[in-house]
Amino acid sequence: MENIKSVLGKIYNKNVKFFDLGIIVVFLSLFLMILGQEVGYLTVGRLLEKPILADGTGFWSITYMYASFIGIWIVVVLWCLVFKKNRPILKSLGTKPRGNNIKMLLIGLLIGFGTNMLCAVAAMLHKDIFIYFDSIQPLKLLILFIAVFIQSSAEELLCRGFLYQRLRKTFRHPAVAIIISSALFGFLHIFNSGVTPLAIVDIIVTGIFFVFMVYYMDSIWCAFGVHTAWNYTQNIILGLPNSGNVSPFSIFKLDAASARDSIVYNVGFGVEGTSLAIAVQIIGAIVIYVMYRKKTERDYDTWNLKNTET
């Protein structure tokens, strides 16, 4: 018995309760996601029901697909407010962490745009895809940017906010929280259209890239920006599949009939799920590690009682 306690003591932090156990936190995160999807339907879905039915362009349907993720924001925030032990997570989303500022959000948007364009241009130069200009409608593009931000930040809230932070409280070594939260991020995409094993690997690696921003840079806002710009660039600007989903509304359109699989493009999943995308995310994670690894103390520790409510 003493040996078991000794082993557990090396894995778990002190004062860990039943509901802090890793598997419980994972299932709780999945529950909040499912509940959030229902709330998204009951709010945004009901609000846009008539516009969707009356619209033949698909604009409102793609807006709903992204904006419905507001349900996850509603559910997770309410959960953290109701259950006091989770309130530090809300503070980690605000401006308490040094990296949560407008500058880092904008840097994240630039990183997301740049990395996605790099992959897309590589696919074009490799002649795997051909895109052509369709139209520019500024107001609709702005609405979709807001909707994509809601979706992308909601996934970050769930995986790099709630789940990762709860696991950091549970386990002594941050690597456990990094790996589990990234693995769940990959799992959430296994039912997407056109998904492949390589695509899941890419999404898990992307999750590690994003969580490095939180752990090393103290900036979930940067992750918000990167995630948003990546999705918006490939789906709304370029008209490419976003995790298997093709937007009916975009600035450019993909000539799907001429698209082909290669190491830089996947017909069913887009530039994601390719060797190039994986390499880009790995390089991004390495850059963050090299630049910030010497930072031995976090600017803001979510579970430090000096900084948070008990």
LUMKELUM-309974 format. One line per 2 residues: number of its first residue (from 1); their letters; for each residue x, y, z of C-alpha. Coordinates in steps of 0.5 Angstrom, whole numbers, plus 2048, in hexadecimal, padded with zeros to 3 digits. Layout:
<nodes>
NUM = a = X Y Z; ...
</nodes>
This chain:
<nodes>
1 = me = 800 800 800; 806 805 802
3 = ni = 809 803 7FB; 802 805 7F7
5 = ks = 802 80B 7FB; 809 80D 7FA
7 = vl = 808 80C 7F2; 801 810 7F2
9 = gk = 805 815 7F6; 80A 816 7F0
11 = iy = 804 817 7EB; 7FF 81B 7EE
13 = nk = 7FF 821 7F2; 7FD 822 7F9
15 = nv = 7F6 822 7FB; 7F3 81F 7F5
17 = kf = 7EC 81D 7F6; 7E8 818 7F2
19 = fd = 7E5 81D 7ED; 7ED 820 7EB
21 = lg = 7EF 819 7E9; 7F1 819 7E1
23 = ii = 7EB 814 7DF; 7E6 818 7E2
25 = vv = 7E8 81F 7E0; 7E9 81C 7D9
27 = fl = 7E1 819 7D9; 7DF 820 7DC
29 = sl = 7E2 824 7D6; 7DE 81F 7D1
31 = fl = 7D8 820 7D5; 7D9 828 7D5
33 = mi = 7DA 828 7CE; 7D4 824 7CC
35 = lg = 7D0 828 7D1; 7D3 82E 7CD
37 = qe = 7D1 82C 7C6; 7CA 82B 7C9
39 = vg = 7CA 832 7CC; 7CD 835 7C5
41 = yl = 7C7 831 7C1; 7C2 834 7C6
43 = tv = 7C5 83B 7C6; 7C8 83D 7BF
45 = gr = 7C5 837 7BB; 7BE 83A 7BD
47 = ll = 7C0 841 7BC; 7C2 83F 7B5
49 = ek = 7BD 83A 7B3; 7B9 83E 7AE
51 = pi = 7BF 842 7AB; 7C2 83B 7A9
53 = la = 7BC 838 7A6; 7BB 83F 7A2
55 = dg = 7C2 83F 7A0; 7C5 83B 79A
57 = tg = 7CC 83D 79A; 7CE 839 7A0
59 = fw = 7D0 83F 7A4; 7CC 83F 7AA
61 = si = 7CD 837 7AA; 7D4 838 7AB
63 = ty = 7D3 83E 7B0; 7CF 839 7B4
65 = my = 7D4 834 7B4; 7DA 838 7B7
67 = as = 7D5 83D 7BB; 7D2 837 7BF
69 = fi = 7D8 836 7C3; 7D6 83C 7C7
71 = gi = 7D2 836 7CB; 7D9 833 7CD
73 = wi = 7DB 83A 7D0; 7D4 83B 7D3
75 = vv = 7D5 834 7D7; 7DC 834 7D9
77 = vl = 7DC 83B 7DB; 7D5 83A 7DF
79 = wc = 7D8 833 7E2; 7DE 837 7E4
81 = lv = 7DA 83C 7E8; 7D5 837 7EB
83 = fk = 7DB 833 7EE; 7E0 837 7F1
85 = kn = 7E6 833 7F1; 7E6 834 7E9
87 = rp = 7E6 83C 7EA; 7ED 83C 7E9
89 = il = 7EC 83A 7E2; 7E8 840 7E0
91 = ks = 7EE 844 7E3; 7F3 841 7DE
93 = lg = 7EF 843 7D8; 7EF 84A 7DA
95 = tk = 7F5 84F 7DB; 7F8 84C 7E1
97 = pr = 7FD 848 7DD; 802 84D 7DA
99 = gn = 801 84A 7D3; 7FA 84B 7D3
101 = ni = 7FA 852 7CF; 7F8 855 7C8
103 = km = 7FF 854 7C6; 7FF 84D 7C7
105 = ll = 7F8 84C 7C4; 7FB 850 7BD
107 = ig = 801 84C 7BD; 7FD 845 7BE
109 = ll = 7F9 848 7B8; 7FF 849 7B4
111 = ig = 802 842 7B5; 7FC 83F 7B4
113 = fg = 7FB 842 7AD; 802 841 7AB
115 = tn = 803 83A 7AD; 7FC 838 7A9
117 = ml = 7FE 83C 7A3; 805 839 7A3
119 = ca = 802 832 7A3; 7FC 834 79D
121 = va = 802 838 799; 806 831 799
123 = am = 800 82D 797; 7FF 832 791
125 = lh = 806 832 78F; 806 82B 78F
127 = kd = 800 82B 78B; 7FB 827 790
129 = if = 7F6 82C 790; 7F3 832 78C
131 = iy = 7EF 838 78E; 7EC 83D 78B
133 = fd = 7E9 844 78D; 7E1 844 78F
135 = si = 7DF 84B 792; 7E1 84F 798
137 = qp = 7DB 851 79D; 7DE 855 7A3
139 = lk = 7D8 855 7A7; 7D7 84D 7A6
141 = ll = 7DF 84C 7A7; 7DF 850 7AE
143 = il = 7D9 84C 7B0; 7DC 846 7AF
145 = fi = 7E3 848 7B2; 7DF 849 7B8
147 = av = 7DB 842 7B8; 7E2 83F 7B6
149 = fi = 7E5 842 7BC; 7E0 840 7C1
151 = qs = 7E1 839 7BE; 7E8 839 7BF
153 = sa = 7E8 83C 7C5; 7E3 837 7C8
155 = ee = 7E7 831 7C6; 7ED 835 7CA
157 = ll = 7E9 836 7D0; 7E7 82F 7D0
159 = cr = 7EE 82C 7CF; 7F3 831 7D1
161 = gf = 7EF 834 7D6; 7EA 830 7DA
163 = ly = 7ED 829 7D8; 7F5 82B 7D8
165 = qr = 7F4 82F 7DF; 7F0 82A 7E3
167 = lr = 7F6 825 7E1; 7FB 829 7E3
169 = kt = 7F8 82A 7EA; 7F8 822 7EA
171 = fr = 7FF 820 7E7; 805 822 7EA
173 = hp = 809 822 7E3; 806 827 7DE
175 = av = 807 822 7D8; 801 81D 7DA
177 = ai = 7FD 823 7DA; 800 825 7D3
179 = ii = 7FF 81E 7D0; 7F8 81C 7D3
181 = ss = 7F5 823 7D0; 7F8 823 7CA
183 = al = 7F6 81B 7C9; 7EF 81D 7CA
185 = fg = 7EF 823 7C5; 7F1 81E 7C0
187 = fl = 7EB 819 7C2; 7E6 81F 7C2
189 = hi = 7E8 81E 7BA; 7E7 817 7B9
191 = fn = 7E0 817 7B6; 7E2 81D 7B1
193 = sg = 7E1 81C 7AA; 7E7 819 7A6
195 = vt = 7EB 818 7AC; 7F1 814 7AC
197 = pl = 7F6 811 7B1; 7FB 816 7AF
199 = ai = 7F6 81C 7B0; 7F5 81A 7B7
201 = vd = 7FC 81A 7B8; 7FD 821 7B5
203 = ii = 7F7 823 7BA; 7FA 820 7C0
205 = vt = 801 823 7BE; 7FD 82A 7BD
207 = gi = 7FA 829 7C4; 801 829 7C7
209 = ff = 803 82F 7C3; 7FD 833 7C6
211 = vf = 7FE 830 7CD; 806 832 7CC
213 = mv = 803 83A 7CB; 7FF 839 7D2
215 = yy = 805 835 7D6; 80B 839 7D3
217 = md = 808 840 7D1; 802 840 7D6
219 = si = 7FE 842 7D1; 7F7 83F 7CF
221 = wc = 7F6 845 7CB; 7FB 843 7C6
223 = af = 7F8 83C 7C5; 7F2 840 7C4
225 = gv = 7F5 844 7BE; 7F9 83E 7BB
227 = ht = 7F3 839 7BB; 7EE 83F 7B8
229 = aw = 7F3 841 7B3; 7F4 83A 7B1
231 = ny = 7ED 838 7B0; 7EB 83F 7AD
233 = tq = 7F0 83F 7A8; 7F0 838 7A5
235 = ni = 7E8 838 7A5; 7E5 83F 7A4
237 = il = 7EB 842 7A0; 7EE 83C 79C
239 = gl = 7E7 838 79C; 7EB 831 79E
241 = pn = 7E9 82C 7A3; 7E9 82E 7AA
243 = sg = 7EA 827 7AE; 7E6 824 7A8
245 = nv = 7E1 829 7A8; 7E0 82E 7A2
247 = sp = 7DD 835 7A2; 7D7 836 79D
249 = fs = 7DA 83E 79E; 7E1 840 79D
251 = if = 7E5 845 799; 7E8 840 795
253 = kl = 7E6 839 793; 7E9 832 792
255 = da = 7E9 82E 78B; 7E7 828 78F
257 = as = 7E7 824 789; 7EF 825 788
259 = ar = 7F1 824 78F; 7F6 81F 790
261 = ds = 7F9 81B 796; 800 81D 798
263 = iv = 805 81E 79E; 802 825 79E
265 = yn = 7FB 824 79D; 7F5 81F 79E
267 = vg = 7EF 81F 79A; 7EA 81E 7A0
269 = fg = 7EE 822 7A5; 7F1 827 7A2
271 = ve = 7F8 82A 7A4; 7F7 827 7AB
273 = gt = 7F9 820 7AB; 7FF 820 7A7
275 = sl = 806 81F 7A8; 808 826 7A7
277 = ai = 802 829 7AC; 805 824 7B1
279 = av = 80C 827 7B0; 80A 82E 7B0
281 = qi = 807 82D 7B7; 80D 829 7BA
283 = ig = 811 82F 7B8; 80C 834 7BB
285 = ai = 80D 830 7C2; 814 830 7C1
287 = vi = 815 837 7C0; 810 839 7C6
289 = yv = 814 834 7CA; 81B 837 7C8
291 = my = 819 83E 7C9; 815 83D 7D0
293 = rk = 818 836 7D3; 81D 83A 7D8
295 = kt = 817 83E 7DB; 817 83A 7E2
297 = er = 811 83D 7E5; 80A 83E 7E2
299 = dy = 808 846 7E2; 801 843 7E4
301 = dt = 800 83D 7E8; 7F8 83B 7E7
303 = wn = 7F8 837 7ED; 7FD 83B 7F2
305 = lk = 7F8 83D 7F7; 7FC 844 7F8
307 = nt = 7F9 846 7F1; 7F2 842 7F1
309 = et = 7EC 841 7F5; 7EC 83B 7FA
</nodes>
